[in-house]
Amino acid sequence: MTVVAAVAATAALSGCGTNINAQTQDWYDPTDGAGTPAEESLDGMAVRDVLVVSDGTDATVVGTFVNTGIDTDAVAGIEVDGSRATLSGDLDVEPAESVRIGPPGDARAQVSGAELEPGFVVPVTISFDNAAEVELDAIVRAAEGEFAESGPEGATDDSAASEDAEASDETESAE
């Protein structure tokens, strides 16, 4: 009788959470960035991992745009909290390719005079030459630490800058 109960309990408990609706089957975005849902292609363009990096005065939009369509498209404009970004670099996206705005690529989206506080969420509107306009809410991150290189042009991480200055002073002292 004990053996039968043990076998029944093992069979009943071992199947918990192993069906198609198990928690590990749910899609989630493991980054801070905002984007379009995985199943949504927005007329051939998918938006991934968009966030805004701010130094308190200026800001940069960082993100990836994937062309899932059959025609070449391009990022035509980006607006952050009502302020239009200045775009630079190659923003054309060939079919089945992607373009990254922000490091390590050369494409940039700078917003001057955007006094955005890190930790807040701001509306971002992205327009394309062919695909539908995308509106999303993106988190604002500080241009420091892991986001120091992603910040506005000319922004530096103060701790990295002071380390470089100390190393330069030590080199000059040794000479």
C-alpha positions in Angstrom: 0.0 0.0 0.0 2.8 2.4 0.9 4.5 1.7 -2.5 1.3 2.4 -4.4 0.8 5.7 -2.6 4.5 6.7 -3.2 4.2 5.9 -6.9 0.9 7.8 -7.2 2.3 10.8 -5.4 5.4 10.8 -7.6 3.4 10.6 -10.8 1.0 13.4 -9.6 3.7 15.8 -8.4 6.2 15.3 -11.3 3.9 16.8 -13.9 3.5 20.2 -12.2 4.2 23.0 -14.6 5.4 20.8 -17.5 2.6 21.6 -20.0 2.6 24.1 -22.8 1.6 26.9 -20.5 4.6 26.4 -18.1 6.1 29.7 -16.9 9.3 29.0 -18.8 7.3 29.2 -22.1 6.3 32.9 -21.6 8.3 35.4 -23.7 9.9 38.3 -21.8 12.2 41.1 -22.6 15.4 40.7 -20.5 16.6 44.3 -21.0 15.6 47.8 -19.8 14.8 48.8 -23.4 11.3 49.1 -24.9 10.3 47.6 -28.2 7.5 46.2 -30.2 6.2 42.7 -29.3 8.0 39.9 -31.0 5.0 38.8 -33.0 4.4 42.4 -34.3 6.4 43.4 -37.4 4.9 46.9 -38.0 4.8 46.8 -41.8 8.2 45.1 -41.9 10.1 46.9 -39.1 10.7 45.6 -35.6 11.9 47.9 -32.8 14.1 46.4 -30.1 15.7 47.6 -26.8 15.0 51.3 -27.1 16.1 53.5 -24.2 17.3 57.0 -23.7 20.6 57.9 -22.2 20.9 61.3 -20.6 23.6 63.4 -19.0 21.0 65.8 -17.6 21.3 68.3 -20.4 21.4 66.3 -23.6 20.3 62.8 -24.5 20.9 60.0 -26.9 18.4 57.4 -28.1 19.8 53.8 -28.2 18.1 50.9 -29.9 18.0 48.4 -32.7 15.7 48.4 -35.8 15.2 45.2 -37.7 13.8 45.1 -41.2 11.5 42.0 -41.4 10.1 43.1 -44.7 11.2 42.7 -48.4 12.0 46.3 -49.2 14.8 48.6 -47.9 13.6 51.0 -45.2 15.2 53.8 -43.1 14.8 55.5 -39.8 13.4 58.9 -40.8 12.9 60.6 -37.5 12.9 60.2 -33.7 11.2 62.3 -31.2 11.8 62.1 -27.4 9.3 63.7 -25.1 8.3 66.2 -27.8 11.9 67.1 -28.8 13.1 66.0 -32.2 16.4 64.1 -32.3 19.2 65.0 -34.7 20.0 61.8 -36.7 23.5 60.9 -38.1 25.2 57.9 -39.6 23.8 55.2 -41.9 20.1 54.7 -41.0 19.1 52.5 -44.0 17.9 49.1 -43.1 18.2 46.4 -45.8 15.7 43.5 -45.8 16.6 40.8 -43.2 19.2 43.2 -41.7 19.3 45.5 -38.7 20.8 48.9 -37.7 21.8 49.9 -34.2 21.6 53.5 -33.1 24.2 54.1 -30.5 27.5 52.3 -29.7 29.2 50.4 -31.2 27.8 51.6 -34.5 28.1 55.0 -36.1 24.4 55.8 -36.3 23.3 58.3 -33.6 20.2 60.1 -32.5 21.0 63.1 -30.3 18.5 65.3 -28.5 20.0 68.6 -27.4 18.6 70.5 -24.4 16.5 67.5 -23.3 16.7 67.8 -19.5 15.6 64.2 -18.9 16.0 62.7 -15.4 17.3 59.1 -15.2 14.8 56.7 -13.9 11.8 58.3 -15.5 9.9 56.9 -18.5 9.5 59.2 -21.6 7.4 58.9 -24.8 9.5 58.1 -27.9 8.1 58.3 -31.4 10.1 56.6 -34.2 9.2 57.2 -37.9 10.4 55.3 -40.9 10.4 56.0 -44.6 8.0 53.2 -45.4 6.9 51.4 -42.1 4.3 52.7 -39.7 5.3 55.1 -37.0 6.1 53.5 -33.6 5.2 55.1 -30.3 6.6 53.6 -27.1 7.6 54.5 -23.6 11.4 54.3 -23.0 13.3 54.4 -19.7 15.9 57.2 -19.2 19.2 55.9 -18.0 22.1 58.1 -16.7 25.2 58.5 -19.0 27.5 56.7 -16.5 28.7 53.2 -15.8 27.7 50.7 -18.4 25.9 53.5 -20.3 28.8 56.0 -20.3 29.7 55.3 -24.0 26.1 55.4 -25.0 25.5 58.9 -23.7 25.4 62.2 -25.7 28.4 63.0 -27.8 31.2 64.4 -25.6 29.7 63.0 -22.4 32.1 61.0 -20.3 31.8 58.8 -17.2 33.3 61.0 -14.4 35.0 58.1 -12.7 36.6 56.9 -15.9 37.8 60.5 -16.6 39.3 60.9 -13.2 41.1 57.6 -13.5 42.5 58.7 -16.8 43.6 62.0 -15.3 45.3 60.2 -12.4 47.1 57.8 -14.7 48.3 60.8 -16.8 49.6 62.6 -13.6 51.4 59.5 -12.5 53.1 59.2 -15.9 54.2 62.8 -15.9 55.5 62.4 -12.3 57.6 59.4 -13.3 59.3 61.3 -16.2 
